[in-house]
Amino acid sequence: ATKIAPHLPYLRRYARALTGSQSAGDAFVRTTLEAALADPSLLEHLSGGRVPLYTAFNRIWSSAHVEVAEPAMAEGFHEQAAQERLSHMTPLNRQALLLTTLEDFSIEDAAQIMDRDASDVDALISEAIAEIERESATDVLIIEDEPLISMQLEDLVTDLGHFVVGTAATRSQARDIFADKRPGLVLADIQLADGSSGIDAVEDI
């Protein structure tokens, strides 16, 4: 217990992100610990640190023969948004991404936890990131009266995978472009060249 306890908060965090709710995640963590209590050799193995503990959890989670309560809605706007993104990934992609980002395991450790080759895990992470980028891409309207700054913003959002549908230097131009293109994201300066306000343009939109 002394050796395993320090890792449990992190395992619960990972389980919550993986399953979408704390109650579901905790059910898998509890089942993992119960399996260890019933198997002295597994319990001894888990004393080896985080990797063996996550490996045992992974085997339980992969089998998915655990009774869990209905997942509750994720708490907070940002967590709901994150869970929405994760839900579009396959379970293996989601797991590889969370192990190496949220839990900060190396590719090699993640491969051991998932019982896969390191090259497979690396490919799963690349697929997960590509899926997030596809899901996140949107049309962008830039409201900026300085041409150089507008060009820099256009390059930036394009490099991030978005699509610039128009640039506006005035409030009226912004309204016209938005009415025609309906972008998903608006980047607005506050003071525009003709004395109009980017804030007013956004309020119009």
ChimeraX commands (.cxc) that place a marker at each C-alpha (Angstrom):
marker #1 position 0.00,0.00,0.00 radius 0.5
marker #1 position 2.83,2.39,0.84 radius 0.5
marker #1 position 4.43,1.85,-2.56 radius 0.5
marker #1 position 1.21,2.00,-4.61 radius 0.5
marker #1 position -0.62,4.84,-2.83 radius 0.5
marker #1 position 1.50,7.75,-4.18 radius 0.5
marker #1 position 0.61,6.74,-7.75 radius 0.5
marker #1 position -3.15,6.39,-7.24 radius 0.5
marker #1 position -4.08,10.09,-7.71 radius 0.5
marker #1 position -2.35,10.02,-11.10 radius 0.5
marker #1 position -3.95,6.73,-12.08 radius 0.5
marker #1 position -7.38,8.10,-11.13 radius 0.5
marker #1 position -6.72,11.21,-13.24 radius 0.5
marker #1 position -5.72,9.06,-16.19 radius 0.5
marker #1 position -8.71,6.75,-15.72 radius 0.5
marker #1 position -11.06,9.72,-15.63 radius 0.5
marker #1 position -9.65,11.12,-18.88 radius 0.5
marker #1 position -9.70,7.71,-20.53 radius 0.5
marker #1 position -13.27,6.75,-19.61 radius 0.5
marker #1 position -14.91,10.17,-19.57 radius 0.5
marker #1 position -16.03,10.25,-15.94 radius 0.5
marker #1 position -14.56,9.89,-12.48 radius 0.5
marker #1 position -17.05,7.22,-11.43 radius 0.5
marker #1 position -16.25,5.02,-14.42 radius 0.5
marker #1 position -12.52,5.59,-14.02 radius 0.5
marker #1 position -12.62,4.78,-10.33 radius 0.5
marker #1 position -14.46,1.52,-11.05 radius 0.5
marker #1 position -11.54,0.36,-13.20 radius 0.5
marker #1 position -8.98,1.52,-10.63 radius 0.5
marker #1 position -10.85,-0.31,-7.87 radius 0.5
marker #1 position -11.03,-3.49,-9.95 radius 0.5
marker #1 position -7.29,-3.27,-10.62 radius 0.5
marker #1 position -6.55,-3.03,-6.90 radius 0.5
marker #1 position -8.95,-5.86,-6.08 radius 0.5
marker #1 position -7.19,-8.06,-8.63 radius 0.5
marker #1 position -3.86,-7.24,-6.97 radius 0.5
marker #1 position -5.20,-8.13,-3.54 radius 0.5
marker #1 position -6.41,-11.47,-4.87 radius 0.5
marker #1 position -3.08,-12.26,-6.57 radius 0.5
marker #1 position 0.07,-11.91,-4.41 radius 0.5
marker #1 position 2.36,-12.14,-7.43 radius 0.5
marker #1 position 0.51,-9.25,-9.12 radius 0.5
marker #1 position 0.64,-7.26,-5.90 radius 0.5
marker #1 position 4.39,-7.78,-5.72 radius 0.5
marker #1 position 4.68,-6.75,-9.37 radius 0.5
marker #1 position 2.77,-3.51,-8.74 radius 0.5
marker #1 position 5.31,-2.45,-6.12 radius 0.5
marker #1 position 7.70,-1.81,-9.03 radius 0.5
marker #1 position 6.31,1.67,-9.73 radius 0.5
marker #1 position 3.95,3.44,-12.08 radius 0.5
marker #1 position 4.60,1.38,-15.22 radius 0.5
marker #1 position 3.55,-1.97,-13.68 radius 0.5
marker #1 position 0.51,-0.30,-12.05 radius 0.5
marker #1 position -0.64,1.27,-15.32 radius 0.5
marker #1 position 0.07,-2.00,-17.13 radius 0.5
marker #1 position -2.24,-3.88,-14.77 radius 0.5
marker #1 position -4.87,-1.16,-15.12 radius 0.5
marker #1 position -4.61,-1.38,-18.89 radius 0.5
marker #1 position -5.33,-5.10,-18.85 radius 0.5
marker #1 position -8.44,-4.52,-16.75 radius 0.5
marker #1 position -9.58,-1.59,-18.91 radius 0.5
marker #1 position -8.95,-3.49,-22.16 radius 0.5
marker #1 position -11.10,-6.39,-20.97 radius 0.5
marker #1 position -13.89,-3.88,-20.13 radius 0.5
marker #1 position -15.71,-6.44,-17.94 radius 0.5
marker #1 position -16.32,-3.91,-15.19 radius 0.5
marker #1 position -19.68,-2.70,-13.92 radius 0.5
marker #1 position -19.70,1.10,-13.96 radius 0.5
marker #1 position -22.32,3.71,-13.26 radius 0.5
marker #1 position -23.60,5.89,-16.08 radius 0.5
marker #1 position -20.87,8.46,-16.77 radius 0.5
marker #1 position -21.70,11.90,-15.49 radius 0.5
marker #1 position -21.25,15.00,-17.60 radius 0.5
marker #1 position -17.68,16.25,-17.46 radius 0.5
marker #1 position -17.35,19.17,-15.06 radius 0.5
marker #1 position -16.59,22.51,-16.65 radius 0.5
marker #1 position -16.60,23.80,-20.22 radius 0.5
marker #1 position -12.97,22.96,-20.96 radius 0.5
marker #1 position -13.22,19.39,-19.70 radius 0.5
marker #1 position -16.39,18.82,-21.72 radius 0.5
marker #1 position -14.60,20.15,-24.80 radius 0.5
marker #1 position -11.60,17.89,-24.17 radius 0.5
marker #1 position -13.81,14.83,-23.69 radius 0.5
marker #1 position -15.66,15.67,-26.90 radius 0.5
marker #1 position -12.35,15.67,-28.80 radius 0.5
marker #1 position -11.18,12.44,-27.14 radius 0.5
marker #1 position -14.47,10.68,-27.86 radius 0.5
marker #1 position -13.81,10.83,-31.60 radius 0.5
marker #1 position -10.61,8.80,-31.27 radius 0.5
marker #1 position -10.35,5.04,-31.17 radius 0.5
marker #1 position -9.61,3.72,-27.65 radius 0.5
marker #1 position -6.02,2.83,-28.54 radius 0.5
marker #1 position -5.29,6.27,-30.01 radius 0.5
marker #1 position -6.82,7.92,-26.97 radius 0.5
marker #1 position -4.80,5.76,-24.61 radius 0.5
marker #1 position -1.48,6.34,-26.38 radius 0.5
marker #1 position -2.04,10.10,-26.43 radius 0.5
marker #1 position -3.03,10.32,-22.75 radius 0.5
marker #1 position -0.16,8.13,-21.55 radius 0.5
marker #1 position 2.45,10.28,-23.27 radius 0.5
marker #1 position 0.92,13.73,-22.71 radius 0.5
marker #1 position -1.26,13.75,-19.61 radius 0.5
marker #1 position 0.83,11.11,-17.77 radius 0.5
marker #1 position 4.18,12.04,-19.34 radius 0.5
marker #1 position 5.33,8.47,-19.98 radius 0.5
marker #1 position 8.01,7.90,-22.60 radius 0.5
marker #1 position 7.09,6.11,-25.82 radius 0.5
marker #1 position 8.90,3.03,-24.52 radius 0.5
marker #1 position 7.03,3.02,-21.20 radius 0.5
marker #1 position 3.71,3.58,-22.97 radius 0.5
marker #1 position 4.50,0.69,-25.28 radius 0.5
marker #1 position 5.16,-1.56,-22.28 radius 0.5
marker #1 position 1.91,-0.46,-20.63 radius 0.5
marker #1 position -0.09,-1.06,-23.81 radius 0.5
marker #1 position 1.80,-4.28,-24.66 radius 0.5
marker #1 position 2.72,-2.96,-28.10 radius 0.5
marker #1 position 5.83,-2.05,-30.05 radius 0.5
marker #1 position 7.15,1.47,-29.55 radius 0.5
marker #1 position 6.72,2.15,-33.27 radius 0.5
marker #1 position 3.03,1.18,-32.99 radius 0.5
marker #1 position 2.52,3.58,-30.08 radius 0.5
marker #1 position 4.30,6.36,-31.96 radius 0.5
marker #1 position 1.97,5.80,-34.93 radius 0.5
marker #1 position -1.10,5.81,-32.66 radius 0.5
marker #1 position -0.03,9.15,-31.17 radius 0.5
marker #1 position 0.47,10.65,-34.64 radius 0.5
marker #1 position -2.98,9.47,-35.69 radius 0.5
marker #1 position -4.52,10.94,-32.52 radius 0.5
marker #1 position -2.89,14.32,-33.08 radius 0.5
marker #1 position -3.95,14.35,-36.72 radius 0.5
marker #1 position -7.52,13.58,-35.68 radius 0.5
marker #1 position -7.51,16.45,-33.17 radius 0.5
marker #1 position -6.19,18.82,-35.84 radius 0.5
marker #1 position -8.90,17.72,-38.30 radius 0.5
marker #1 position -11.60,18.16,-35.67 radius 0.5
marker #1 position -10.24,21.56,-34.58 radius 0.5
marker #1 position -9.77,23.12,-38.03 radius 0.5
marker #1 position -12.20,25.92,-38.82 radius 0.5
marker #1 position -12.76,28.94,-41.06 radius 0.5
marker #1 position -11.30,32.17,-39.67 radius 0.5
marker #1 position -12.15,35.84,-40.18 radius 0.5
marker #1 position -9.40,38.33,-39.31 radius 0.5
marker #1 position -10.42,41.88,-38.40 radius 0.5
marker #1 position -7.22,43.94,-38.48 radius 0.5
marker #1 position -6.44,47.26,-40.18 radius 0.5
marker #1 position -2.62,46.86,-40.19 radius 0.5
marker #1 position -1.73,44.84,-43.32 radius 0.5
marker #1 position 1.51,43.40,-41.91 radius 0.5
marker #1 position -0.16,42.22,-38.70 radius 0.5
marker #1 position -3.05,40.81,-40.73 radius 0.5
marker #1 position -0.60,38.86,-42.91 radius 0.5
marker #1 position 1.21,37.51,-39.85 radius 0.5
marker #1 position -2.07,36.35,-38.30 radius 0.5
marker #1 position -3.08,34.73,-41.58 radius 0.5
marker #1 position 0.20,32.81,-41.73 radius 0.5
marker #1 position -0.17,31.76,-38.09 radius 0.5
marker #1 position -3.70,30.39,-38.30 radius 0.5
marker #1 position -2.97,28.71,-41.64 radius 0.5
marker #1 position 0.06,26.96,-40.13 radius 0.5
marker #1 position -2.24,25.71,-37.35 radius 0.5
marker #1 position -4.46,24.04,-39.95 radius 0.5
marker #1 position -7.25,26.63,-40.15 radius 0.5
marker #1 position -8.63,28.38,-43.25 radius 0.5
marker #1 position -8.70,32.18,-43.53 radius 0.5
marker #1 position -11.92,33.10,-45.37 radius 0.5
marker #1 position -11.34,36.85,-45.28 radius 0.5
marker #1 position -9.63,39.83,-43.72 radius 0.5
marker #1 position -11.45,43.02,-42.81 radius 0.5
marker #1 position -10.06,46.47,-41.96 radius 0.5
marker #1 position -13.37,48.00,-40.84 radius 0.5
marker #1 position -16.50,47.07,-38.93 radius 0.5
marker #1 position -18.67,47.12,-42.05 radius 0.5
marker #1 position -16.25,44.91,-44.00 radius 0.5
marker #1 position -16.26,42.41,-41.14 radius 0.5
marker #1 position -20.07,42.26,-41.13 radius 0.5
marker #1 position -20.17,41.69,-44.89 radius 0.5
marker #1 position -17.56,38.93,-44.85 radius 0.5
marker #1 position -19.20,37.17,-41.92 radius 0.5
marker #1 position -22.62,37.28,-43.57 radius 0.5
marker #1 position -21.16,35.61,-46.66 radius 0.5
marker #1 position -18.65,33.12,-45.17 radius 0.5
marker #1 position -19.94,32.32,-41.64 radius 0.5
marker #1 position -16.47,31.56,-40.12 radius 0.5
marker #1 position -16.14,29.51,-36.94 radius 0.5
marker #1 position -13.53,31.83,-35.39 radius 0.5
marker #1 position -13.05,35.60,-35.45 radius 0.5
marker #1 position -9.78,37.31,-34.51 radius 0.5
marker #1 position -10.40,41.02,-33.97 radius 0.5
marker #1 position -8.27,44.06,-33.29 radius 0.5
marker #1 position -9.91,46.67,-31.08 radius 0.5
marker #1 position -9.13,50.00,-32.78 radius 0.5
marker #1 position -9.61,49.97,-36.55 radius 0.5
marker #1 position -8.36,52.45,-39.16 radius 0.5
marker #1 position -11.65,54.26,-39.83 radius 0.5
marker #1 position -12.31,54.83,-36.13 radius 0.5
marker #1 position -14.61,51.85,-35.84 radius 0.5
marker #1 position -14.14,49.16,-33.20 radius 0.5
marker #1 position -13.38,45.48,-33.56 radius 0.5
marker #1 position -15.40,44.95,-30.38 radius 0.5
marker #1 position -18.46,46.52,-32.05 radius 0.5
marker #1 position -17.86,44.33,-35.11 radius 0.5
marker #1 position -17.82,41.22,-32.95 radius 0.5
marker #1 position -20.99,42.34,-31.19 radius 0.5
marker #1 position -22.63,42.84,-34.60 radius 0.5
marker #1 position -21.57,39.33,-35.60 radius 0.5
marker link #1:1,2 radius 0.2
marker link #1:2,3 radius 0.2
marker link #1:3,4 radius 0.2
marker link #1:4,5 radius 0.2
marker link #1:5,6 radius 0.2
marker link #1:6,7 radius 0.2
marker link #1:7,8 radius 0.2
marker link #1:8,9 radius 0.2
marker link #1:9,10 radius 0.2
marker link #1:10,11 radius 0.2
marker link #1:11,12 radius 0.2
marker link #1:12,13 radius 0.2
marker link #1:13,14 radius 0.2
marker link #1:14,15 radius 0.2
marker link #1:15,16 radius 0.2
marker link #1:16,17 radius 0.2
marker link #1:17,18 radius 0.2
marker link #1:18,19 radius 0.2
marker link #1:19,20 radius 0.2
marker link #1:20,21 radius 0.2
marker link #1:21,22 radius 0.2
marker link #1:22,23 radius 0.2
marker link #1:23,24 radius 0.2
marker link #1:24,25 radius 0.2
marker link #1:25,26 radius 0.2
marker link #1:26,27 radius 0.2
marker link #1:27,28 radius 0.2
marker link #1:28,29 radius 0.2
marker link #1:29,30 radius 0.2
marker link #1:30,31 radius 0.2
marker link #1:31,32 radius 0.2
marker link #1:32,33 radius 0.2
marker link #1:33,34 radius 0.2
marker link #1:34,35 radius 0.2
marker link #1:35,36 radius 0.2
marker link #1:36,37 radius 0.2
marker link #1:37,38 radius 0.2
marker link #1:38,39 radius 0.2
marker link #1:39,40 radius 0.2
marker link #1:40,41 radius 0.2
marker link #1:41,42 radius 0.2
marker link #1:42,43 radius 0.2
marker link #1:43,44 radius 0.2
marker link #1:44,45 radius 0.2
marker link #1:45,46 radius 0.2
marker link #1:46,47 radius 0.2
marker link #1:47,48 radius 0.2
marker link #1:48,49 radius 0.2
marker link #1:49,50 radius 0.2
marker link #1:50,51 radius 0.2
marker link #1:51,52 radius 0.2
marker link #1:52,53 radius 0.2
marker link #1:53,54 radius 0.2
marker link #1:54,55 radius 0.2
marker link #1:55,56 radius 0.2
marker link #1:56,57 radius 0.2
marker link #1:57,58 radius 0.2
marker link #1:58,59 radius 0.2
marker link #1:59,60 radius 0.2
marker link #1:60,61 radius 0.2
marker link #1:61,62 radius 0.2
marker link #1:62,63 radius 0.2
marker link #1:63,64 radius 0.2
marker link #1:64,65 radius 0.2
marker link #1:65,66 radius 0.2
marker link #1:66,67 radius 0.2
marker link #1:67,68 radius 0.2
marker link #1:68,69 radius 0.2
marker link #1:69,70 radius 0.2
marker link #1:70,71 radius 0.2
marker link #1:71,72 radius 0.2
marker link #1:72,73 radius 0.2
marker link #1:73,74 radius 0.2
marker link #1:74,75 radius 0.2
marker link #1:75,76 radius 0.2
marker link #1:76,77 radius 0.2
marker link #1:77,78 radius 0.2
marker link #1:78,79 radius 0.2
marker link #1:79,80 radius 0.2
marker link #1:80,81 radius 0.2
marker link #1:81,82 radius 0.2
marker link #1:82,83 radius 0.2
marker link #1:83,84 radius 0.2
marker link #1:84,85 radius 0.2
marker link #1:85,86 radius 0.2
marker link #1:86,87 radius 0.2
marker link #1:87,88 radius 0.2
marker link #1:88,89 radius 0.2
marker link #1:89,90 radius 0.2
marker link #1:90,91 radius 0.2
marker link #1:91,92 radius 0.2
marker link #1:92,93 radius 0.2
marker link #1:93,94 radius 0.2
marker link #1:94,95 radius 0.2
marker link #1:95,96 radius 0.2
marker link #1:96,97 radius 0.2
marker link #1:97,98 radius 0.2
marker link #1:98,99 radius 0.2
marker link #1:99,100 radius 0.2
marker link #1:100,101 radius 0.2
marker link #1:101,102 radius 0.2
marker link #1:102,103 radius 0.2
marker link #1:103,104 radius 0.2
marker link #1:104,105 radius 0.2
marker link #1:105,106 radius 0.2
marker link #1:106,107 radius 0.2
marker link #1:107,108 radius 0.2
marker link #1:108,109 radius 0.2
marker link #1:109,110 radius 0.2
marker link #1:110,111 radius 0.2
marker link #1:111,112 radius 0.2
marker link #1:112,113 radius 0.2
marker link #1:113,114 radius 0.2
marker link #1:114,115 radius 0.2
marker link #1:115,116 radius 0.2
marker link #1:116,117 radius 0.2
marker link #1:117,118 radius 0.2
marker link #1:118,119 radius 0.2
marker link #1:119,120 radius 0.2
marker link #1:120,121 radius 0.2
marker link #1:121,122 radius 0.2
marker link #1:122,123 radius 0.2
marker link #1:123,124 radius 0.2
marker link #1:124,125 radius 0.2
marker link #1:125,126 radius 0.2
marker link #1:126,127 radius 0.2
marker link #1:127,128 radius 0.2
marker link #1:128,129 radius 0.2
marker link #1:129,130 radius 0.2
marker link #1:130,131 radius 0.2
marker link #1:131,132 radius 0.2
marker link #1:132,133 radius 0.2
marker link #1:133,134 radius 0.2
marker link #1:134,135 radius 0.2
marker link #1:135,136 radius 0.2
marker link #1:136,137 radius 0.2
marker link #1:137,138 radius 0.2
marker link #1:138,139 radius 0.2
marker link #1:139,140 radius 0.2
marker link #1:140,141 radius 0.2
marker link #1:141,142 radius 0.2
marker link #1:142,143 radius 0.2
marker link #1:143,144 radius 0.2
marker link #1:144,145 radius 0.2
marker link #1:145,146 radius 0.2
marker link #1:146,147 radius 0.2
marker link #1:147,148 radius 0.2
marker link #1:148,149 radius 0.2
marker link #1:149,150 radius 0.2
marker link #1:150,151 radius 0.2
marker link #1:151,152 radius 0.2
marker link #1:152,153 radius 0.2
marker link #1:153,154 radius 0.2
marker link #1:154,155 radius 0.2
marker link #1:155,156 radius 0.2
marker link #1:156,157 radius 0.2
marker link #1:157,158 radius 0.2
marker link #1:158,159 radius 0.2
marker link #1:159,160 radius 0.2
marker link #1:160,161 radius 0.2
marker link #1:161,162 radius 0.2
marker link #1:162,163 radius 0.2
marker link #1:163,164 radius 0.2
marker link #1:164,165 radius 0.2
marker link #1:165,166 radius 0.2
marker link #1:166,167 radius 0.2
marker link #1:167,168 radius 0.2
marker link #1:168,169 radius 0.2
marker link #1:169,170 radius 0.2
marker link #1:170,171 radius 0.2
marker link #1:171,172 radius 0.2
marker link #1:172,173 radius 0.2
marker link #1:173,174 radius 0.2
marker link #1:174,175 radius 0.2
marker link #1:175,176 radius 0.2
marker link #1:176,177 radius 0.2
marker link #1:177,178 radius 0.2
marker link #1:178,179 radius 0.2
marker link #1:179,180 radius 0.2
marker link #1:180,181 radius 0.2
marker link #1:181,182 radius 0.2
marker link #1:182,183 radius 0.2
marker link #1:183,184 radius 0.2
marker link #1:184,185 radius 0.2
marker link #1:185,186 radius 0.2
marker link #1:186,187 radius 0.2
marker link #1:187,188 radius 0.2
marker link #1:188,189 radius 0.2
marker link #1:189,190 radius 0.2
marker link #1:190,191 radius 0.2
marker link #1:191,192 radius 0.2
marker link #1:192,193 radius 0.2
marker link #1:193,194 radius 0.2
marker link #1:194,195 radius 0.2
marker link #1:195,196 radius 0.2
marker link #1:196,197 radius 0.2
marker link #1:197,198 radius 0.2
marker link #1:198,199 radius 0.2
marker link #1:199,200 radius 0.2
marker link #1:200,201 radius 0.2
marker link #1:201,202 radius 0.2
marker link #1:202,203 radius 0.2
marker link #1:203,204 radius 0.2
marker link #1:204,205 radius 0.2
view
